[in-house]
Amino acid sequence: MNLRQSSVLFSRIALFIIYFWFGLLKVIGQSPASELVRGLFEKTLSHVPLLSFGIFIALFGLFEMLIGILFIIPGKERLALRLFFIHMVMATLPLFTMSGIWTRIFVPTLEGQYIIKNLALIACALGVASVMPSKKARETPQTVVLE
Protein backbone atom coordinates (compact mmCIF):
# COMPACT_ATOMS: atom_id res chain seq x y z
CA MET A 1 0.00 0.00 0.00
CA ASN A 2 1.53 3.32 -1.05
CA LEU A 3 1.28 6.64 0.81
CA ARG A 4 -1.69 7.89 -1.22
CA GLN A 5 -3.68 4.70 -0.59
CA SER A 6 -2.76 4.77 3.10
CA SER A 7 -3.78 8.42 3.41
CA VAL A 8 -7.15 7.81 1.81
CA LEU A 9 -7.78 4.72 3.94
CA PHE A 10 -6.85 6.61 7.11
CA SER A 11 -9.06 9.56 6.06
CA ARG A 12 -12.03 7.23 5.51
CA ILE A 13 -11.50 5.57 8.88
CA ALA A 14 -11.04 8.93 10.63
CA LEU A 15 -14.23 10.32 9.07
CA PHE A 16 -16.10 7.18 10.12
CA ILE A 17 -14.86 7.37 13.72
CA ILE A 18 -15.56 11.08 14.13
CA TYR A 19 -18.98 11.06 12.50
CA PHE A 20 -20.20 7.82 14.05
CA TRP A 21 -18.90 8.64 17.53
CA PHE A 22 -20.09 12.25 17.64
CA GLY A 23 -23.43 11.24 16.11
CA LEU A 24 -23.88 8.50 18.69
CA LEU A 25 -23.20 10.99 21.49
CA LYS A 26 -26.06 13.13 20.14
CA VAL A 27 -28.41 10.15 19.90
CA ILE A 28 -27.78 9.06 23.51
CA GLY A 29 -27.96 12.62 24.87
CA GLN A 30 -24.29 12.92 25.86
CA SER A 31 -22.93 15.37 23.27
CA PRO A 32 -20.99 18.36 24.58
CA ALA A 33 -22.15 20.14 21.40
CA SER A 34 -25.83 19.91 22.37
CA GLU A 35 -26.13 23.55 23.40
CA LEU A 36 -24.50 24.69 20.17
CA VAL A 37 -26.91 22.51 18.19
CA ARG A 38 -29.82 23.80 20.30
CA GLY A 39 -28.88 27.40 19.48
CA LEU A 40 -28.81 26.64 15.77
CA PHE A 41 -32.09 24.71 16.03
CA GLU A 42 -33.80 27.61 17.77
CA LYS A 43 -32.63 30.06 15.08
CA THR A 44 -33.60 27.86 12.14
CA LEU A 45 -36.07 25.03 12.79
CA SER A 46 -37.85 25.65 16.09
CA HIS A 47 -40.95 26.86 14.22
CA VAL A 48 -41.44 23.49 12.44
CA PRO A 49 -44.54 21.80 13.90
CA LEU A 50 -43.99 18.49 15.70
CA LEU A 51 -40.21 18.89 15.61
CA SER A 52 -38.89 19.21 19.12
CA PHE A 53 -35.22 19.71 19.87
CA GLY A 54 -35.03 16.19 21.31
CA ILE A 55 -36.29 14.67 18.06
CA PHE A 56 -34.08 16.95 15.97
CA ILE A 57 -30.84 16.18 17.80
CA ALA A 58 -31.52 12.43 17.67
CA LEU A 59 -32.19 12.63 13.91
CA PHE A 60 -29.14 14.85 13.44
CA GLY A 61 -27.02 12.31 15.33
CA LEU A 62 -28.37 9.47 13.18
CA PHE A 63 -27.58 11.56 10.07
CA GLU A 64 -23.98 11.95 11.29
CA MET A 65 -23.72 8.23 12.03
CA LEU A 66 -24.98 7.43 8.52
CA ILE A 67 -22.32 9.70 6.99
CA GLY A 68 -19.64 7.89 8.98
CA ILE A 69 -20.88 4.45 7.95
CA LEU A 70 -21.08 5.45 4.27
CA PHE A 71 -17.44 6.59 4.30
CA ILE A 72 -16.24 3.08 5.10
CA ILE A 73 -18.49 1.20 2.66
CA PRO A 74 -16.71 0.80 -0.68
CA GLY A 75 -18.76 2.29 -3.51
CA LYS A 76 -20.77 4.61 -1.21
CA GLU A 77 -18.22 7.43 -1.15
CA ARG A 78 -20.19 9.68 -3.53
CA LEU A 79 -23.28 9.55 -1.33
CA ALA A 80 -21.14 10.02 1.78
CA LEU A 81 -19.52 13.11 0.24
CA ARG A 82 -22.87 14.63 -0.75
CA LEU A 83 -24.26 14.18 2.75
CA PHE A 84 -20.95 15.32 4.24
CA PHE A 85 -21.07 18.65 2.40
CA ILE A 86 -24.72 19.19 3.40
CA HIS A 87 -23.62 18.56 6.98
CA MET A 88 -20.70 20.98 6.63
CA VAL A 89 -23.06 23.75 5.55
CA MET A 90 -25.25 23.10 8.59
CA ALA A 91 -22.25 22.77 10.90
CA THR A 92 -20.69 26.08 9.85
CA LEU A 93 -23.88 28.14 10.05
CA PRO A 94 -23.30 29.10 13.70
CA LEU A 95 -20.13 30.97 12.68
CA PHE A 96 -22.37 33.42 10.84
CA THR A 97 -25.72 33.20 12.62
CA MET A 98 -25.00 32.93 16.33
CA SER A 99 -23.46 35.27 18.81
CA GLY A 100 -21.01 33.87 21.31
CA ILE A 101 -18.89 32.10 18.70
CA TRP A 102 -16.32 34.91 18.49
CA THR A 103 -14.77 36.83 21.40
CA ARG A 104 -13.52 39.40 18.86
CA ILE A 105 -12.46 39.35 15.21
CA PHE A 106 -10.36 36.25 14.39
CA VAL A 107 -10.57 35.05 18.01
CA PRO A 108 -13.10 32.23 18.26
CA THR A 109 -14.53 30.83 21.47
CA LEU A 110 -14.13 27.12 22.21
CA GLU A 111 -17.36 26.55 20.27
CA GLY A 112 -15.96 28.54 17.35
CA GLN A 113 -12.79 26.45 17.38
CA TYR A 114 -14.95 23.31 17.41
CA ILE A 115 -16.59 24.53 14.19
CA ILE A 116 -13.41 25.79 12.50
CA LYS A 117 -11.71 22.40 12.99
CA ASN A 118 -14.12 21.18 10.33
CA LEU A 119 -11.58 22.47 7.82
CA ALA A 120 -9.51 19.37 8.67
CA LEU A 121 -12.54 17.14 8.03
CA ILE A 122 -13.09 18.88 4.69
CA ALA A 123 -9.45 18.17 3.78
CA CYS A 124 -9.95 14.47 4.60
CA ALA A 125 -13.13 14.34 2.51
CA LEU A 126 -11.40 16.04 -0.40
CA GLY A 127 -8.62 13.46 -0.17
CA VAL A 128 -11.21 10.69 -0.45
CA ALA A 129 -12.87 12.47 -3.38
CA SER A 130 -9.53 12.95 -5.15
CA VAL A 131 -9.06 9.22 -5.75
CA MET A 132 -12.57 8.45 -6.91
CA PRO A 133 -12.98 7.76 -10.62
CA SER A 134 -14.79 10.48 -12.50
CA LYS A 135 -18.40 9.85 -13.43
CA LYS A 136 -17.42 9.89 -17.10
CA ALA A 137 -14.73 7.26 -16.54
CA ARG A 138 -17.24 5.02 -14.76
CA GLU A 139 -19.80 5.36 -17.56
CA THR A 140 -17.36 4.75 -20.42
CA PRO A 141 -17.43 1.08 -21.31
CA GLN A 142 -14.06 -0.60 -21.19
CA THR A 143 -13.16 -2.59 -24.26
CA VAL A 144 -10.73 -5.41 -24.13
CA VAL A 145 -8.57 -6.10 -27.18
CA LEU A 146 -7.59 -9.71 -27.55
CA GLU A 147 -4.55 -10.43 -29.62
Secondary structure, DSSP 8 states (H G I E B T S, - for coil): --HHHHHHHHHHHHHHHHHHHHHHHHHTT--TTHHHHHHHHHHHTTTSTT--HHHHHHHHHHHHHHHHHHHHSTT-HHHHHHHHHHHHHHHHHHHHH-TTSEEETTEE-HHHHHHHTHHHHHHHHHHHHHTS--HHHHHS-------
